Amino acid sequence: MAAPDPARIRDLALIGHGGAGKTTLAEALLFAAGVTGAPGRLAEGTSHFDTEAEERRRGGSIFTAFHHLSFAEGEINLIDTPGASAFVRDASTALLAATSALLVVPATGTTRAEDERLMAWAAGEDLPRVTFVTRMDDERADFGQAIERLAVALDIKIVPIQIPVGSGAGLAGVVDLASRRAWLGRGAQAREADPPVELAEAIAQARDRLVEAVAETDDLLLEHYLDAGELTAEDLERGLRAAVARGALVPALCGSGETGVGVRALLEFIATRLPSAAERPVLLAADPRTGDSALRAPSVAAPFCAQIVRTLVDPFAGKLSVFRVLSGQTAGDTTVLNTSRGVREKFGHLFRLEGPSQVQVALAVAGDVVAVAKLKESITGDTLADEKEPAVLPRPRGFEPAISFSIEPRTRGEEDKVMQGLQRLHEEDPALHIDRDAQTKEILLGGASQLHVETAIERLARKFNVGVKLAAPKVPYRETIRVSAKAEGKVKKQTGGHGQFALVHLEVEPNARGAGFEFIDRIVGGSVPRNFIPAVEKGLIEALGVGTLAGFPVVDVKAALTDGKHHDVDSSEMAFKLAAGQGFRAACELARPVVLEPIMALEISVPEDCMGDVIGDLNARRGRVSGVESRGHHQVIRAQVPMAEILIYSPDLDSRTAGRGSFHVEFSHYDELPAHLLDKVRAAGRRAEGA
């Protein structure tokens, strides 16, 4: 069997903010290509992309979905990504499967933060970018204004390659400016025709702007353009394809995903003007054996190399790993090497994803996006390669959780079942973070937003039949001391036989912040026998677990054993351990104990018009702003804020920035809790113990 040709394959990622119309357009593309008899509708339960129960309930995409179509003797893999802020992180990894990215924006409305983020991610992957202005059948639609708005907001060079025929409810088609041909009609019924005569002047003016924009991307073309005042049709097409492939231009198309107007013209553009898998740049990987560069060309003749871009988990059917072949080819019943983990994996049958369905294929080549079932150790982001010529790719970008919740099973004894289910969900959605706090003993589930975490809990219940309760995580407060103090600890118990006796004299003093606990043995003369000193140290370490002020662990303390007494018969290790704990607590009570709270380093990116409001909010949260700098169209604010004040920060930032802000947070240090908040912290601790 002859291998398919990568030059015929296009992998197109549809990106854009939630509700922009990506899935509607994807359904229209399938219909226009004759893959489906009618566009799928989420509301009717017929969507070929939004098939998860949570997607149907929430009315929008949560996960990336894939579908294949054939058109104009080519193969197109559609990659429909989520755009809602709660789930947009999934699109970041999905872009690894793409050869181009199509930003879908509605003709009315504003450009959102998700659009900026997605286009930046696409640019970071060196993907050619195109935009499609949909809902041009809206009465308020204005293609020119929409393009201008996008160019300013995204700071990119957008050039219209089409103009609409008609407007509002009278939208009848589009005119391709490069070919001067019109596509009139809807969906699969659209036909190529001469453009309306009344648009001749508008077409000429718009085409001149397109020719000038293309010429400016290439010195040789610009020279020809300046000499002749025009470009030949061949030069324009060749220059347009090259400029799009390099990212020098972002062409803009228009139409309506709902009615299908302009969709056939979009298919033609994808198939003829976007670069194929064979035209993507040579990939620079690494040889895991030597660390040297390993080049992988997007051709069938190159060694096999692929990257897993999505993991689908079903409690009954098992795991399905979706990967894009980057070089070479592979077939079913093949053994490959997971170079990210150094383990061998056996392929069963290969499948092409067509929405919720799977179609078996015999062979996959560079550019193909296929799936294989039941890989044992491979997860999203891993590299799969030929065992004889291995190569490993960098893992996709990771994301810190923007919000975390404490979770516990609704039913006692299901902790293991909860953890197993969460681990499976994490395989499917790497943006979920699962952790266990060593101090508070809580299971923490983190994600991009509260909605993201709540949706994961819904899936946990539906897929794995286990319910959990969410709560704000406990703040891991600690205690320390301010000054030195001395105290003794004494255990004296007489019974009919052997008793218990131990006396220790201790001195405690503050240690450097972050230095932890230090035990000092200052015994001279044998007042405490050497065999009992380890018991004293053990007693002190155990006493660190519960502070005298609010019951939090004690840190950054030096404790010296200075003197003591023992009894030849009644002294024991247990007696000295108990005496040490008793003396330590007594000394700490005299050493002006304080509660320490964790301080987080916060980096917030916000539009300039929101900066004052955000900084004012940080001040109200006891934050200290350390600096502000410009980064593109945003201002980056750096601050240190107590953890207790930003446990649920993400929704508040969204409300203050209309969803245009983002932040990164990490632990910085511990600092003293203000005295006026101590009673509040104590009360919260008592409530938690009561629960």
C-alpha positions, 0 to 999 in steps of 0.5 A: 500500500502506497503511503499517503502524501504529507503534501495533501494534509492540512491540520487546522486548529480553530481558536477563539474566545468562548462563544465566538462560533468555532464549533458552529463553523467547524460543523459548517465546514463538515457539511460544506465538504459533504462529510455530514448531511446537515450541520450538527447542533449542540442544542439538539444533541447532534454536535460532532465536536461537543459530545461530552455530557458537561459540554451539552449541559454548559452549552460550549466546548470544554475539550479539544475535539478532532474531525477529518474531512477530504476536500479538493483531493486533500485531507484536512484535520479539524481541531476544534479547541475550547475558548472559554477562559476556564478551559482555554488552556487545553488549546495550548497543547492542541496547537501542537497538532496543528499546521495552521491556526484559524482565529474565529471572531464574531463580526460584532463585539470586542476582542477578548483576552483569550483571543490575544492569548491564543494568537500569542500561543499560535505565534509561539508555535510558529503557526501560520495564522488566519482569521475568519470573521463570522456572523456577517449576517448580523445586521450590525456587522461591519467587516472593515471595522471588525478587521481594524478592531482586531489589528489594533487589539492583537497588534498584528498585520491583518489584511482582508482577502475577501469582501462580503456580497450583501450584508445582514440578512441579505448576505449572499456570498464573498468575493476572493480579492486575489482571483476576483471570483465570487462564491455565492450561496450557502454551504455545499451549494455555494458556487463560483461565479462572476462578482456583482458588477456593483462591487467592482470599485470596492473590489478594485480598491480592496485588491490594491490594498491586498497587493500592496500588503503582499508586496511589502512582505518580500523585497523582490515582489516589492521591486516588481510592484514599484516598477509595474504598479501591479503584481501578476496573478501568479506572483500574487498567489505565490507571494500570498502563500509565502507571506502566510506561511512565514506569519508575515501576514494574517489574511482575513476571511468572512462569512457566517458559520450559522448559514454557511455563507463563505464556508466553501470559499474558506475550504478552498483557502485552506486547501490551496493557500495554507501550507501543508504538513510537508511544508512545515519547517524541519523539526529540531529535537534531541537525541535522548542518548547523547543530547545532540540535535536530532533533525526531523523533516516532515516527510515519509522518508524521515524516521518516525517521530510523534507527540501525544496531544490529547488523552481521552479516558473512559472508565470502561473502554480505557485510554485513547492517546491522540498523537500527531505524526511529525515525521516518518510513518507508522502502522498498527501492531508496531512497537515504538519508544516513548523517549520522554520516559524511556519505555517501549509502547506497543501500538494496536490499531490506529484510528482516525477521530471523526468526532465521537466516532473512530475509523481504523486506518492502516497507516499514518504519515507526517501530518496525520492526527491519529489515535491508539488505544491502551498505551500503558505509560504514555501521557499528553506531551510525551514523544513517541519515536523509532527505537533505532533513531530516537528523538525527544521533543520539549514538553508543552508549556505547563500552567500553575493553578489559578485556584485550588480547593480542598476536597474530601470524599462524600462517603468515608473510605473512598479516599483511594477511589477519589485519588485514582479517579483524579489521576485519570482526569489529570491524564485527560486534562493536564491543566488540573493539578492534584496535590496533598498538603503535608501540613494540613493533610488535605487533598488539593485540586487546582485548576484554571478557575472555579468552573474548571474545578467544578466541572472536573468534580462533575466528571469525577462523579459521572465517570468514576461514580465518586462524589467529593465535597469542595472547600477553600483550602486551609492556610498552612500557618506556622508559629515561631518565637521572638525572644529567648526563654528558659524553662524546665520540664519534669516527669515524676511518677511513683508507683509500687514498682518502677516509676518514671522520672526525668528533669530537663532544663531547656533554653529556646531562641529564635533561629533564622527565618527558614532555617528550621529547627536546631537541637543543641546538646550542652550537657556536661558532667553527665547530669543527663546520661548520653543514652537519654539525649536522643530521647530528649531530641525526639521529644522536642521534634514531636513538640514542634507539631503543635504550637502553644499560641494557636496549635500550628507547627513551630518552625525556626527555633533553636532548643538547647538542653542545658542541664537535667537530672535522672534516677538510676532506676526510674528514668527512661527514654519515655520519661525524658521524651515527655519531659522535653516536650513539656519543657519546650512548650513552657519555654515557648510560652515565655518566648513571645510566640507569634503566628507566621502566615505564608506570603505569595509572590504574585505577578498579574498581567492586566490592561492599562485601564484596569491597573489602578483598580487591581492595585487598589484591590491588592492594597485592600488584601494587605498586598505590597506592590514591588513593581510595575512594567509594560509588556505589550499591551498589558501592564505587569504588576508584581506584588507580595500578598498573604495566601489567606487573601488570594485563596479565591483570587481568580474570579475577583480578577476576572470581574475587575478586568472583564476576563482580560487579566491573568496571573501567576502565583508562587510561594515566597516566604513566611511573615508575621501575622498581624496581631489583630488577625490572630483571634480570627485565625484561631476561630477558623482553626476551631471551626475546622476542628469542629467540622 
